[in-house]
Amino acid sequence: MKTRPLIALDADGVLLDYSLAYAHLWERAFGYFPKELDKNAYWPLDRWEVEALDGERLSIFKDCMDEQFWSTIPAVEHAVQACHRLHDAGFNLVCVTALRPQFQNARLQNLRDAGFPIERVIATGRSTGDRSPKAAAIEQLGAAAFVDDYLPYFKGIKPSTHLALICRGSTRRCCTNAGRS
Protein backbone atom coordinates (compact mmCIF):
# COMPACT_ATOMS: atom_id res chain seq x y z
CA MET A 1 0.00 0.00 0.00
CA LYS A 2 1.39 3.37 -1.04
CA THR A 3 1.75 5.98 1.72
CA ARG A 4 0.12 9.33 1.25
CA PRO A 5 2.50 12.28 0.79
CA LEU A 6 2.67 14.59 3.79
CA ILE A 7 2.29 18.35 3.95
CA ALA A 8 3.52 20.18 7.06
CA LEU A 9 1.54 23.33 7.86
CA ASP A 10 2.25 26.12 10.31
CA ALA A 11 -0.69 27.16 12.48
CA ASP A 12 -0.54 30.85 13.41
CA GLY A 13 -1.12 32.94 10.30
CA VAL A 14 -1.59 29.89 8.04
CA LEU A 15 -4.37 27.82 9.62
CA LEU A 16 -5.35 30.01 12.56
CA ASP A 17 -5.86 33.77 12.81
CA TYR A 18 -3.40 34.54 15.60
CA SER A 19 -3.66 38.27 14.95
CA LEU A 20 -7.41 38.31 15.57
CA ALA A 21 -6.90 36.12 18.65
CA TYR A 22 -4.30 38.66 19.83
CA ALA A 23 -6.97 41.39 19.86
CA HIS A 24 -9.31 39.16 21.87
CA LEU A 25 -6.46 38.40 24.24
CA TRP A 26 -5.85 42.13 24.61
CA GLU A 27 -9.50 42.57 25.54
CA ARG A 28 -9.25 39.72 28.08
CA ALA A 29 -6.11 41.21 29.65
CA PHE A 30 -6.95 44.92 29.57
CA GLY A 31 -10.73 45.16 29.24
CA TYR A 32 -11.13 46.62 25.74
CA PHE A 33 -10.97 45.41 22.15
CA PRO A 34 -8.40 47.46 20.20
CA LYS A 35 -9.18 49.39 17.04
CA GLU A 36 -8.02 47.71 13.83
CA LEU A 37 -5.47 49.74 11.84
CA ASP A 38 -4.44 47.39 9.01
CA LYS A 39 -6.21 44.05 8.46
CA ASN A 40 -3.33 42.75 6.32
CA ALA A 41 -0.49 43.68 8.68
CA TYR A 42 1.79 40.76 9.57
CA TRP A 43 2.49 41.69 13.20
CA PRO A 44 -0.41 42.23 15.65
CA LEU A 45 1.27 45.44 16.84
CA ASP A 46 0.85 46.79 13.32
CA ARG A 47 -2.69 45.46 12.82
CA TRP A 48 -4.17 46.79 16.07
CA GLU A 49 -3.96 50.10 17.88
CA VAL A 50 -1.99 48.76 20.85
CA GLU A 51 1.27 49.69 22.51
CA ALA A 52 4.33 47.49 22.89
CA LEU A 53 4.25 45.97 26.35
CA ASP A 54 6.87 45.57 29.05
CA GLY A 55 7.02 45.06 32.78
CA GLU A 56 3.83 44.30 34.67
CA ARG A 57 1.52 44.84 31.66
CA LEU A 58 3.53 42.32 29.64
CA SER A 59 3.27 39.81 32.49
CA ILE A 60 -0.50 40.30 32.68
CA PHE A 61 -0.79 39.76 28.93
CA LYS A 62 1.43 36.65 28.90
CA ASP A 63 -0.48 35.16 31.84
CA CYS A 64 -3.56 35.17 29.61
CA MET A 65 -1.74 33.03 27.01
CA ASP A 66 -2.96 29.86 28.66
CA GLU A 67 -4.57 26.58 27.55
CA GLN A 68 -7.85 28.36 26.89
CA PHE A 69 -6.18 30.90 24.61
CA TRP A 70 -4.19 28.33 22.61
CA SER A 71 -7.23 26.09 22.17
CA THR A 72 -9.66 28.75 20.90
CA ILE A 73 -7.93 30.68 18.10
CA PRO A 74 -10.28 31.13 15.11
CA ALA A 75 -9.47 29.61 11.73
CA VAL A 76 -8.12 31.76 8.91
CA GLU A 77 -10.85 32.30 6.33
CA HIS A 78 -10.99 29.37 3.85
CA ALA A 79 -8.18 27.44 5.62
CA VAL A 80 -10.42 24.58 6.79
CA GLN A 81 -11.85 24.12 3.30
CA ALA A 82 -8.38 24.23 1.72
CA CYS A 83 -7.12 21.57 4.12
CA HIS A 84 -10.08 19.32 3.35
CA ARG A 85 -9.33 19.66 -0.37
CA LEU A 86 -5.70 18.68 0.23
CA HIS A 87 -6.76 15.75 2.41
CA ASP A 88 -9.33 14.61 -0.17
CA ALA A 89 -6.64 14.86 -2.88
CA GLY A 90 -4.58 12.28 -1.00
CA PHE A 91 -2.31 14.24 1.34
CA ASN A 92 -1.73 13.69 5.04
CA LEU A 93 -1.57 16.98 6.94
CA VAL A 94 0.51 17.66 10.05
CA CYS A 95 0.75 20.94 11.92
CA VAL A 96 4.32 21.99 12.75
CA THR A 97 4.27 25.04 14.99
CA ALA A 98 6.85 27.05 16.95
CA LEU A 99 4.52 26.97 19.95
CA ARG A 100 5.88 25.90 23.33
CA PRO A 101 5.47 22.11 23.67
CA GLN A 102 3.33 22.49 26.82
CA PHE A 103 0.52 23.83 24.58
CA GLN A 104 0.76 21.12 21.90
CA ASN A 105 -2.45 19.37 23.03
CA ALA A 106 -4.33 22.68 23.22
CA ARG A 107 -3.27 23.43 19.63
CA LEU A 108 -4.44 20.00 18.46
CA GLN A 109 -7.79 20.49 20.22
CA ASN A 110 -8.11 23.93 18.59
CA LEU A 111 -7.52 22.47 15.12
CA ARG A 112 -9.96 19.59 15.69
CA ASP A 113 -12.65 21.92 17.07
CA ALA A 114 -12.23 24.21 14.04
CA GLY A 115 -12.80 21.24 11.70
CA PHE A 116 -9.31 20.76 10.26
CA PRO A 117 -8.49 17.23 9.02
CA ILE A 118 -5.28 17.26 11.08
CA GLU A 119 -4.59 14.57 13.67
CA ARG A 120 -1.06 15.49 14.70
CA VAL A 121 0.67 18.61 15.99
CA ILE A 122 4.39 18.97 16.56
CA ALA A 123 5.22 21.94 18.80
CA THR A 124 8.90 22.77 18.34
CA GLY A 125 9.22 25.84 20.53
CA ARG A 126 11.44 28.65 19.29
CA SER A 127 15.18 28.80 18.83
CA THR A 128 17.71 31.48 18.01
CA GLY A 129 20.07 29.35 15.95
CA ASP A 130 20.90 29.48 12.26
CA ARG A 131 18.29 26.82 11.48
CA SER A 132 14.52 26.96 11.75
CA PRO A 133 13.18 25.39 14.94
CA LYS A 134 10.84 23.48 12.60
CA ALA A 135 13.53 22.05 10.29
CA ALA A 136 14.26 18.86 12.25
CA ALA A 137 10.56 17.98 12.58
CA ILE A 138 9.92 18.56 8.87
CA GLU A 139 12.93 16.42 7.99
CA GLN A 140 11.83 13.65 10.37
CA LEU A 141 8.32 13.68 8.89
CA GLY A 142 9.71 13.45 5.37
CA ALA A 143 7.33 16.24 4.36
CA ALA A 144 6.85 16.75 0.64
CA ALA A 145 5.89 20.37 1.33
CA PHE A 146 5.98 22.92 4.13
CA VAL A 147 3.65 25.95 4.34
CA ASP A 148 4.46 28.88 6.63
CA ASP A 149 3.94 32.63 6.78
CA TYR A 150 7.33 33.51 8.28
CA LEU A 151 10.26 33.38 5.86
CA PRO A 152 12.98 32.75 8.50
CA TYR A 153 11.29 29.41 9.33
CA PHE A 154 12.44 28.10 5.93
CA LYS A 155 16.12 28.28 6.99
CA GLY A 156 17.67 24.84 7.00
CA ILE A 157 14.78 23.03 5.30
CA LYS A 158 16.16 20.53 2.76
CA PRO A 159 15.86 21.57 -0.90
CA SER A 160 13.79 18.43 -1.63
CA THR A 161 10.92 19.89 0.44
CA HIS A 162 8.67 22.22 -1.51
CA LEU A 163 8.15 25.51 0.36
CA ALA A 164 5.09 27.75 0.19
CA LEU A 165 5.08 31.17 1.83
CA ILE A 166 1.72 32.64 2.77
CA CYS A 167 1.73 36.38 2.01
CA ARG A 168 -0.68 39.08 3.14
CA GLY A 169 -1.80 42.24 1.43
CA SER A 170 -3.24 43.10 -1.93
CA THR A 171 -1.08 40.71 -3.96
CA ARG A 172 -2.63 37.62 -2.30
CA ARG A 173 -0.18 35.24 -3.91
CA CYS A 174 1.95 32.50 -2.52
CA CYS A 175 5.66 32.50 -3.08
CA THR A 176 6.99 28.99 -3.68
CA ASN A 177 10.46 27.73 -2.91
CA ALA A 178 10.99 30.97 -1.01
CA GLY A 179 14.11 31.48 1.01
CA ARG A 180 16.33 29.25 -1.13
CA SER A 181 19.53 31.22 -1.49
C-alpha positions as CSV (number, residue, x, y, z in Angstrom):
1,M,0.0,0.0,0.0
2,K,1.4,3.4,-1.0
3,T,1.8,6.0,1.7
4,R,0.1,9.3,1.3
5,P,2.5,12.3,0.8
6,L,2.7,14.6,3.8
7,I,2.3,18.4,4.0
8,A,3.5,20.2,7.1
9,L,1.5,23.3,7.9
10,D,2.3,26.1,10.3
11,A,-0.7,27.2,12.5
12,D,-0.5,30.8,13.4
13,G,-1.1,32.9,10.3
14,V,-1.6,29.9,8.0
15,L,-4.4,27.8,9.6
16,L,-5.3,30.0,12.6
17,D,-5.9,33.8,12.8
18,Y,-3.4,34.5,15.6
19,S,-3.7,38.3,15.0
20,L,-7.4,38.3,15.6
21,A,-6.9,36.1,18.6
22,Y,-4.3,38.7,19.8
23,A,-7.0,41.4,19.9
24,H,-9.3,39.2,21.9
25,L,-6.5,38.4,24.2
26,W,-5.8,42.1,24.6
27,E,-9.5,42.6,25.5
28,R,-9.2,39.7,28.1
29,A,-6.1,41.2,29.6
30,F,-7.0,44.9,29.6
31,G,-10.7,45.2,29.2
32,Y,-11.1,46.6,25.7
33,F,-11.0,45.4,22.2
34,P,-8.4,47.5,20.2
35,K,-9.2,49.4,17.0
36,E,-8.0,47.7,13.8
37,L,-5.5,49.7,11.8
38,D,-4.4,47.4,9.0
39,K,-6.2,44.1,8.5
40,N,-3.3,42.8,6.3
41,A,-0.5,43.7,8.7
42,Y,1.8,40.8,9.6
43,W,2.5,41.7,13.2
44,P,-0.4,42.2,15.6
45,L,1.3,45.4,16.8
46,D,0.9,46.8,13.3
47,R,-2.7,45.5,12.8
48,W,-4.2,46.8,16.1
49,E,-4.0,50.1,17.9
50,V,-2.0,48.8,20.9
51,E,1.3,49.7,22.5
52,A,4.3,47.5,22.9
53,L,4.2,46.0,26.3
54,D,6.9,45.6,29.0
55,G,7.0,45.1,32.8
56,E,3.8,44.3,34.7
57,R,1.5,44.8,31.7
58,L,3.5,42.3,29.6
59,S,3.3,39.8,32.5
60,I,-0.5,40.3,32.7
61,F,-0.8,39.8,28.9
62,K,1.4,36.6,28.9
63,D,-0.5,35.2,31.8
64,C,-3.6,35.2,29.6
65,M,-1.7,33.0,27.0
66,D,-3.0,29.9,28.7
67,E,-4.6,26.6,27.6
68,Q,-7.8,28.4,26.9
69,F,-6.2,30.9,24.6
70,W,-4.2,28.3,22.6
71,S,-7.2,26.1,22.2
72,T,-9.7,28.7,20.9
73,I,-7.9,30.7,18.1
74,P,-10.3,31.1,15.1
75,A,-9.5,29.6,11.7
76,V,-8.1,31.8,8.9
77,E,-10.9,32.3,6.3
78,H,-11.0,29.4,3.9
79,A,-8.2,27.4,5.6
80,V,-10.4,24.6,6.8
81,Q,-11.9,24.1,3.3
82,A,-8.4,24.2,1.7
83,C,-7.1,21.6,4.1
84,H,-10.1,19.3,3.4
85,R,-9.3,19.7,-0.4
86,L,-5.7,18.7,0.2
87,H,-6.8,15.7,2.4
88,D,-9.3,14.6,-0.2
89,A,-6.6,14.9,-2.9
90,G,-4.6,12.3,-1.0
91,F,-2.3,14.2,1.3
92,N,-1.7,13.7,5.0
93,L,-1.6,17.0,6.9
94,V,0.5,17.7,10.0
95,C,0.8,20.9,11.9
96,V,4.3,22.0,12.8
97,T,4.3,25.0,15.0
98,A,6.9,27.0,17.0
99,L,4.5,27.0,19.9
100,R,5.9,25.9,23.3
101,P,5.5,22.1,23.7
102,Q,3.3,22.5,26.8
103,F,0.5,23.8,24.6
104,Q,0.8,21.1,21.9
105,N,-2.5,19.4,23.0
106,A,-4.3,22.7,23.2
107,R,-3.3,23.4,19.6
108,L,-4.4,20.0,18.5
109,Q,-7.8,20.5,20.2
110,N,-8.1,23.9,18.6
111,L,-7.5,22.5,15.1
112,R,-10.0,19.6,15.7
113,D,-12.6,21.9,17.1
114,A,-12.2,24.2,14.0
115,G,-12.8,21.2,11.7
116,F,-9.3,20.8,10.3
117,P,-8.5,17.2,9.0
118,I,-5.3,17.3,11.1
119,E,-4.6,14.6,13.7
120,R,-1.1,15.5,14.7
121,V,0.7,18.6,16.0
122,I,4.4,19.0,16.6
123,A,5.2,21.9,18.8
124,T,8.9,22.8,18.3
125,G,9.2,25.8,20.5
126,R,11.4,28.7,19.3
127,S,15.2,28.8,18.8
128,T,17.7,31.5,18.0
129,G,20.1,29.3,16.0
130,D,20.9,29.5,12.3
131,R,18.3,26.8,11.5
132,S,14.5,27.0,11.7
133,P,13.2,25.4,14.9
134,K,10.8,23.5,12.6
135,A,13.5,22.0,10.3
136,A,14.3,18.9,12.2
137,A,10.6,18.0,12.6
138,I,9.9,18.6,8.9
139,E,12.9,16.4,8.0
140,Q,11.8,13.6,10.4
141,L,8.3,13.7,8.9
142,G,9.7,13.5,5.4
143,A,7.3,16.2,4.4
144,A,6.8,16.8,0.6
145,A,5.9,20.4,1.3
146,F,6.0,22.9,4.1
147,V,3.7,25.9,4.3
148,D,4.5,28.9,6.6
149,D,3.9,32.6,6.8
150,Y,7.3,33.5,8.3
151,L,10.3,33.4,5.9
152,P,13.0,32.7,8.5
153,Y,11.3,29.4,9.3
154,F,12.4,28.1,5.9
155,K,16.1,28.3,7.0
156,G,17.7,24.8,7.0
157,I,14.8,23.0,5.3
158,K,16.2,20.5,2.8
159,P,15.9,21.6,-0.9
160,S,13.8,18.4,-1.6
161,T,10.9,19.9,0.4
162,H,8.7,22.2,-1.5
163,L,8.2,25.5,0.4
164,A,5.1,27.7,0.2
165,L,5.1,31.2,1.8
166,I,1.7,32.6,2.8
167,C,1.7,36.4,2.0
168,R,-0.7,39.1,3.1
169,G,-1.8,42.2,1.4
170,S,-3.2,43.1,-1.9
171,T,-1.1,40.7,-4.0
172,R,-2.6,37.6,-2.3
173,R,-0.2,35.2,-3.9
174,C,2.0,32.5,-2.5
175,C,5.7,32.5,-3.1
176,T,7.0,29.0,-3.7
177,N,10.5,27.7,-2.9
178,A,11.0,31.0,-1.0
179,G,14.1,31.5,1.0
180,R,16.3,29.3,-1.1
181,S,19.5,31.2,-1.5
